[in-house]
């Protein structure tokens, strides 16, 4: 009958939208994983040791003449 075909078509349309939504959800999860991976890479690159700058030696202060020995 005609209503069986109509029901079949409506079911197919609903299944198609459901499948598209599932694929979109999967793609979104994959993109989130990639973004997390990229942020970890940039953090790791920022944590690498920087070359140390040369610091002049500290000067020793003379002891105060008022200090008791």
C-alpha angles and dihedrals in degrees: 000000000000095000091056089056090046091050090048092051093047090049091051091050091050092048090049093053090046091052092047090051092050091050091048090051091050092049090049091053091050091050091050090052091050091049091050091049092050092050090050091051092051091048092050091049090051091051095057114117114268117217110266117248117233110257121199114244116267116255117236113234120229113247116257114262090224093061115109120230 
